[in-house]
């Protein structure tokens, strides 16, 4: 690995922070250790860093500092490598949700002004020539994946294969630098899901990514002996900054093209997986798989995206799998708070412990303390009952919304980032999410937390998954409706679920209707698509 010469060294006591340092260090300290495992391929840390340098040299010859480079890919080694090669070239990474429609992808490419698109062969075959409809795109790089049935090669004008693109480094003498001049310069732009409008581009900085990654190392307890399985999409908040965190620890990445229970359990058993992350649906996949069994070595799952059900947490604990619950948003680099375990919880019942672990907790080590505030911006009582909006601030809050000053100012009003999430503050200063502001059900003047209702319904042994939304009601304003997916081989009626839920909740919180579905639609990050359920309710009402 070459010595960086292209930037002057900073002063002896002030080095701008960048997660690029993590790969540089691991290549020095663990050069022959497995950095990335993917199918039959393994890259050592020396090879990983060398390829990052080569790709960065090619990219740097095509862009100006600060230009955006987009990636469309499943969780492959190439996308992981892009998290280092793009900023190493002076570019800004735009990792796009691979499950979006072509129109949504075109919007993000155009809004970000991406000049280069690196795209998986399978997605290129499906989406076609995006360069023909996005004027900013100057070069499309196809990444073939022959081991998993994606040989690629059907290239059009303006497109090039990844290996050929990478080979251009041989003709470039200028080196790249692992240092950055400005730690507050953008390192990536992550686009929100856009369920309430056009997606917004969330700008991360080198400094924020560095600090958030170190927080992940600490809270996930990553070491050089860790083996991390990629069940969390890397395009989602840059994989919660875990590409940089796992690399910082000198741990091994196990890349996974698609999340299915069979390969997940296979890797747990054969690769010695110690860590993985994902939405509660990933937890459910593990717990409900016919392959599920007590693990032979400690396995730690960090979950977020929606409050995990205490039932699922308890099921995983029975398998010897520890669940760490975190909370955050795209705008805060992924996780911001963590449900920090307390020794006193050893003495409570398993059900009570699972309930405590389902809370969103306290600020992570790299973050500030979260607040729950009322409409005037004042803290609500820490009584575990009074609902307010969760607001955040600190080093791992985004720099801004890209090219959207108005939305940035609105989000940062009063000097805090307003999440739009509703929650309570418990007496022990642990926050608990109750709902999105747009999802709360207001019935007869009373606020009903859909999360609370979902967890009550989910506690029935026959229920695999549930989502609750509000339906307009001429008398009460709104009433909750539950969409339910049952476990294989189980049966239960709506009347039985109503009785069960009533035993756990006040009568006014109990859903009026229980609608059974074979499955619930999810976003690429594991969240239930409640807008789809609202559309279903509209169809039912129109019949």
VEXRO-66422 format. One record per residue (C-alpha): residue in one letter; y, x, z. Coordinates in steps of 0.001 Angstrom, whole numbers, plus 500000, padded with zeros to 6 digits. Layout:
<rs>
  res   north    east      up
    A       Y       X       Z
...
</rs>
This chain:
<rs>
  res   north    east      up
    X  500000  500000  500000
    X  503313  501475  498947
    X  506196  502334  501253
    X  509135  499952  500715
    X  512182  501782  499406
    X  514316  499136  497734
    X  516287  498022  500807
    X  518197  500258  503213
    X  516645  500344  506667
    X  518580  498346  509277
    X  519850  499844  512507
    X  517342  501155  515031
    X  517692  498115  517280
    X  518102  495266  514805
    X  515388  494353  512295
    X  515840  491018  510493
    X  512875  488784  511295
    X  510460  487843  508516
    X  506789  486780  508485
    X  506262  489302  505690
    X  505935  491810  508498
    X  502710  490110  509613
    X  500828  490971  506425
    X  502311  494441  506285
    X  501107  495090  509837
    X  497618  493597  509454
    X  497073  495651  506285
    X  497918  498752  508311
    X  495946  497859  511452
    X  492961  495969  509942
    X  492745  497293  506353
    X  489000  496723  505939
    X  488729  493474  507877
    X  488051  490216  506018
    X  491400  488523  505503
    X  490366  485644  503222
    X  486940  484139  502561
    X  486551  481633  499711
    X  483154  480765  498298
    X  481601  484019  497193
    X  484877  485946  497326
    X  486206  487981  500237
    X  489497  489878  500314
    X  490168  492511  502944
    X  493624  492810  504437
    X  494253  495917  502323
    X  493315  493989  499165
    X  495317  490953  500248
    X  498490  492997  500770
    X  497987  494961  497539
    X  497658  491747  495509
    X  500741  490288  497224
    X  502703  493381  496203
    X  501467  493240  492609
    X  502289  489552  492212
    X  505667  490063  493875
    X  506549  492800  491394
    X  505791  490502  488463
    X  507750  487621  489969
    X  510710  489804  490938
    X  511056  490934  487319
    X  511537  487293  486247
    X  513803  485808  488916
    X  517008  486354  490795
    X  516984  486469  494624
    X  516846  482941  496002
    X  515243  481381  492917
    X  512555  478810  493611
    X  508910  479334  492664
    X  506643  476277  492903
    X  502912  476077  493626
    X  500591  473144  492936
    X  497180  473900  494360
    X  494465  472934  496819
    X  493834  475304  499719
    X  492904  478326  497602
    X  493478  482050  498268
    X  496164  482037  495556
    X  498279  479486  497438
    X  497807  481444  500649
    X  498875  484609  498875
    X  501931  482826  497476
    X  503252  482437  501024
    X  503740  486205  501033
    X  504191  487198  497388
    X  507001  484724  496648
    X  509312  485783  499522
    X  508288  489400  498943
    X  509742  488986  495442
    X  512943  487558  496903
    X  512045  484021  495863
    X  511776  480744  497755
    X  508361  479074  497876
    X  508064  475367  496999
    X  504497  474309  497808
    X  504081  470787  496418
    X  501730  468058  497596
    X  498919  468239  495039
    X  498148  464520  495406
    X  501515  463236  494245
    X  502012  461416  490967
    X  503376  463254  487930
    X  506738  461485  488304
    X  507031  462581  491936
    X  506098  466149  491044
    X  508618  466203  488191
    X  511328  465046  490587
    X  510555  467805  493112
    X  510392  470493  490430
    X  513687  469342  488974
    X  515473  468879  492301
    X  514366  472280  493573
    X  515273  473934  490270
    X  511964  475809  490221
    X  511793  478409  487437
    X  508105  479315  487736
    X  505163  477015  488444
    X  501828  478419  489620
    X  499260  475640  489202
    X  495519  475202  489768
    X  493523  474690  486543
    X  492205  471295  487652
    X  495717  469985  488302
    X  497071  471434  485067
    X  494368  469604  483126
    X  495279  466330  484838
    X  499073  466638  484814
    X  499552  468258  481428
    X  502539  470349  480380
    X  505122  469873  483139
    X  507322  472423  481430
    X  507903  469941  478609
    X  509564  467437  480975
    X  511155  469726  483594
    X  513870  471822  481928
    X  514140  474386  484732
    X  510512  475529  484360
    X  510400  478730  482312
    X  506861  479911  483022
    X  503624  478113  483994
    X  500832  480225  485499
    X  497348  478693  485498
    X  494966  479657  488314
    X  491348  479293  487211
    X  488624  478638  489771
    X  485329  479045  487865
    X  483166  479208  490993
    X  484196  475633  491781
    X  484031  474273  488245
    X  487579  475009  487068
    X  487350  477748  484389
    X  490793  477011  482926
    X  491924  478626  479723
    X  493225  475628  477752
    X  496742  477052  477726
    X  499771  475846  475787
    X  502880  477726  474743
    X  504780  478995  477781
    X  501613  479112  479885
    X  499637  482133  481022
    X  496482  482751  483024
    X  496867  484091  486559
    X  494872  487279  485945
    X  496890  488107  482839
    X  500112  487351  484702
    X  499084  489596  487592
    X  498126  492416  485212
    X  501764  492701  484147
    X  502345  494588  487415
    X  500774  497659  485827
    X  503831  498047  483606
    X  506405  497666  486400
    X  507502  500795  488261
    X  509998  499245  490674
    X  508567  498624  494153
    X  509154  495628  496378
    X  510232  495761  500005
    X  508615  494188  503058
    X  512069  494054  504671
    X  514689  491352  504194
    X  518448  491734  504419
    X  519113  488290  505908
    X  516635  486630  508266
    X  518432  483297  507839
    X  517859  483270  504087
    X  515497  480560  502830
    X  511808  481413  502666
    X  510537  478007  501535
    X  511465  474407  500751
    X  509089  471652  501831
    X  509565  468166  500481
    X  509134  465152  502734
    X  506757  462370  501776
    X  509539  460142  500489
    X  508004  456890  501789
    X  511491  455496  502498
    X  513246  456923  499440
    X  513437  460064  497350
    X  511752  463103  498949
    X  514159  465456  500708
    X  513830  469223  500477
    X  513549  470803  503925
    X  514748  474412  503963
    X  512903  476928  506155
    X  514270  480407  506883
    X  512534  483745  507379
    X  513652  483698  511019
    X  512396  480191  511704
    X  509052  480826  510004
    X  508586  484071  511952
    X  509277  482447  515312
    X  507262  479313  514606
    X  504296  481406  513466
    X  504385  483388  516703
    X  504433  480100  518603
    X  501287  479078  516724
    X  499602  482387  517570
    X  500342  481839  521246
    X  499441  478167  521560
    X  496397  478222  519290
    X  495258  481385  521104
    X  494661  483276  517872
    X  493324  486828  518017
    X  491895  489302  515525
    X  488457  487828  516304
    X  489507  484303  515296
    X  488176  482560  512195
    X  490503  479846  510897
    X  489206  477083  508597
    X  491762  475586  506209
    X  491383  471830  506729
    X  495166  471360  506943
    X  496953  471298  503546
    X  498953  474467  503013
    X  501546  472402  501146
    X  502278  470447  504337
    X  505026  472260  506296
    X  503588  475485  504865
    X  500416  474653  506747
    X  502427  474422  510002
    X  503313  478108  509390
    X  499637  478965  509957
    X  499355  481139  506792
    X  501714  483498  508568
    X  500293  482924  512073
    X  496643  483657  511254
    X  497760  486747  509331
    X  499913  487885  512253
    X  496839  487813  514489
    X  494767  489725  511942
    X  492310  486826  511963
    X  490187  485607  509040
    X  491247  482723  506791
    X  488412  480569  505411
    X  489846  478675  502438
    X  488481  475230  501633
    X  489199  473427  498376
    X  488440  469927  499701
    X  487873  468567  503212
    X  484488  466912  503524
    X  482261  466795  506610
    X  479387  468725  505021
    X  481260  471961  504169
    X  483344  471750  507336
    X  480277  471661  509565
    X  478581  474263  507351
    X  481446  476712  507834
    X  481570  475997  511556
    X  477903  476986  511761
    X  477758  479845  509231
    X  481229  481433  509311
    X  481766  481253  513051
    X  484884  479111  512744
    X  486938  479151  515948
    X  490059  477244  514898
    X  491162  474503  512558
    X  494066  472082  512295
    X  494583  468626  510876
    X  495503  465013  511334
    X  493415  462754  513601
    X  491433  461732  510518
    X  490015  465274  510416
    X  488970  464859  514042
    X  487291  461573  513139
    X  485475  463167  510180
    X  484032  465798  512501
    X  483109  463462  515328
    X  481561  460770  513120
    X  479595  463005  510748
    X  475781  462755  510894
    X  475925  466564  511058
    X  477923  466519  514296
    X  476404  468528  517135
    X  477401  470545  520154
    X  479012  473741  518884
    X  477503  477124  519728
    X  480816  478905  520188
    X  484244  477650  521330
    X  486092  475635  518669
    X  489721  474647  519041
    X  491248  471851  516944
    X  495012  471452  516832
    X  495887  467957  515709
    X  499076  466099  514851
    X  500462  463638  512327
    X  499668  460621  514487
    X  498681  460279  518125
    X  494935  460938  518366
    X  492950  458198  520001
    X  491659  459022  523504
    X  488279  457798  522242
    X  488177  460472  519518
    X  489349  463178  521921
    X  486574  462262  524352
    X  483955  462285  521552
    X  484968  465798  520462
    X  484972  467054  524025
    X  481370  465869  524305
    X  480602  468201  521367
    X  482229  471124  523164
    X  485283  471025  520897
    X  488682  471437  522513
    X  491536  469315  521153
    X  495128  470521  521330
    X  497639  467808  520567
    X  500984  468814  519047
    X  503891  466864  517629
    X  506487  467660  515030
    X  507842  466911  511582
    X  508450  468672  508289
    X  512021  469246  509467
    X  510855  471381  512416
    X  508348  473677  510650
    X  505465  471442  511712
    X  504571  471446  515442
    X  507409  471441  517985
    X  505845  470093  521188
    X  502381  470557  522657
    X  500399  468671  525243
    X  500070  471646  527582
    X  496918  471328  529678
    X  497353  471160  533446
    X  494625  472363  535878
    X  495027  469188  537933
    X  493615  467220  534986
    X  490194  468717  535748
    X  489948  466315  538673
    X  490642  463054  536824
    X  488157  460883  534957
    X  487287  461815  531357
    X  489036  458652  530168
    X  492222  459464  532070
    X  492104  463076  530875
    X  491804  461936  527273
    X  494774  459602  527780
    X  496875  462465  529143
    X  495840  464718  526262
    X  496935  462099  523729
    X  500581  462553  524766
    X  502935  464694  522700
    X  503852  466902  525626
    X  506508  469562  526092
    X  508391  472023  523911
    X  506320  474912  522544
    X  507174  478437  523597
    X  509389  479057  520540
    X  511139  475676  520854
    X  513612  474029  523205
    X  512791  471054  525421
    X  512629  467723  523631
    X  514788  464812  524762
    X  514410  461042  524551
    X  517791  459343  524186
    X  519295  455883  523927
    X  521674  454613  521238
    X  524599  456429  522941
    X  522775  459769  522969
    X  522118  459678  526719
    X  518733  460540  528186
    X  516561  457563  529039
    X  514966  457436  532506
    X  511860  459602  532843
    X  509767  456606  533833
    X  507184  456553  531045
    X  508393  453086  530085
    X  511918  453155  528674
    X  511812  453759  524934
    X  514347  455930  523120
    X  514612  458241  520121
    X  513106  461720  520290
    X  515686  464401  519447
    X  515057  468124  519034
    X  516889  471410  518668
    X  516058  475090  518551
    X  515044  478007  516362
    X  512391  476034  514519
    X  514614  473232  513290
    X  515239  473349  509548
    X  518309  475037  508123
    X  519271  471973  506053
    X  518165  469434  503488
    X  518378  471187  500127
    X  521324  469942  498076
    X  521939  467011  500449
    X  524861  467605  502808
    X  525195  463955  503776
    X  521571  463643  504921
    X  521847  466969  506767
    X  524952  465850  508662
    X  523332  462527  509564
    X  520171  464205  510831
    X  522142  466739  512921
    X  524662  464334  514469
    X  525613  465232  518015
    X  524151  468722  517688
    X  520525  467536  517779
    X  517978  466775  515091
    X  517252  463046  515132
    X  513569  462475  514399
    X  513579  458702  513934
    X  510541  458639  516225
    X  510532  456442  519303
    X  508974  457559  522564
    X  509157  457680  526324
    X  509716  460471  528818
    X  507149  460600  531616
    X  508034  461734  535147
    X  506273  465073  534477
    X  508677  465601  531523
    X  505929  465090  528927
    X  507053  462949  526022
    X  504821  460291  524501
    X  505324  458964  520996
    X  505379  455187  520764
    X  506296  454593  517134
    X  508437  455375  514171
    X  511688  453464  514464
    X  510754  451602  511289
    X  507258  450719  512579
    X  508057  449288  516014
    X  507201  445571  516228
    X  509884  443447  517906
    X  508356  440172  519046
    X  510359  437648  521021
    X  512821  440387  521932
    X  510058  442651  523274
    X  509257  446030  521715
    X  505567  446450  520883
    X  504355  449992  520245
    X  501903  449919  517353
    X  500468  453190  518667
    X  499634  451581  522010
    X  497974  448614  520311
    X  496045  450874  517924
    X  494641  452901  520798
    X  493550  449747  522629
    X  491701  448409  519576
    X  490283  451861  518814
    X  488658  452027  522245
    X  486097  449420  521155
    X  482837  451187  520315
    X  482519  449433  516934
    X  485918  450558  515635
    X  486232  453712  513548
    X  489902  453444  512578
    X  492748  450982  513001
    X  496358  450562  511870
    X  498789  447990  513246
    X  501911  446685  511521
    X  504289  443790  512057
    X  504206  440517  510146
    X  507298  438263  509981
    X  506964  435247  512271
    X  509315  432234  512242
    X  509080  431790  516011
    X  508827  435311  517431
    X  510513  437338  514683
    X  507456  439570  514266
    X  503843  439582  515377
    X  501355  442500  515254
    X  498483  442498  512779
    X  495560  444949  513005
    X  493715  446401  509999
    X  490306  447602  511174
    X  487599  449864  509746
    X  484229  449604  511499
    X  481733  452355  512181
    X  478599  452387  510053
    X  475931  450143  511515
    X  478318  448328  513876
    X  479552  444758  513830
    X  482270  442967  515747
    X  484257  439795  515146
    X  487993  439297  515291
    X  487510  437084  518344
    X  485603  439819  520144
    X  488282  442392  519322
    X  490960  440003  520549
    X  489162  439630  523895
    X  488687  443404  524163
    X  492326  444158  523368
    X  493533  441464  525783
    X  491635  443217  528586
    X  493786  446303  528036
    X  497200  444949  526994
    X  499680  442252  527867
    X  499012  439065  525920
    X  502150  439344  523768
    X  500984  442756  522471
    X  497591  441519  521263
    X  497442  441177  517454
    X  497314  437663  516085
    X  495054  438758  513210
    X  492348  441368  512713
    X  491777  442171  509036
    X  488628  444164  508244
    X  488730  446756  505447
    X  486150  449246  504152
    X  488725  452045  504531
    X  492431  452702  505097
    X  494601  454500  502568
    X  495998  457808  503835
    X  498675  460220  502742
    X  497668  463755  501824
    X  498503  464805  505395
    X  496243  462213  506988
    X  498740  459533  507948
    X  497857  455908  507284
    X  499921  454479  504437
    X  501403  451538  506301
    X  503495  450553  503296
    X  500187  449841  501543
    X  499176  447559  504393
    X  502523  445757  504262
    X  501929  445150  500555
    X  498502  443737  501383
    X  500077  441351  503875
    X  502513  440223  501210
    X  499641  439516  498837
    X  497846  437489  501499
    X  500996  435492  502235
    X  501484  434756  498525
    X  497989  433266  498141
</rs>
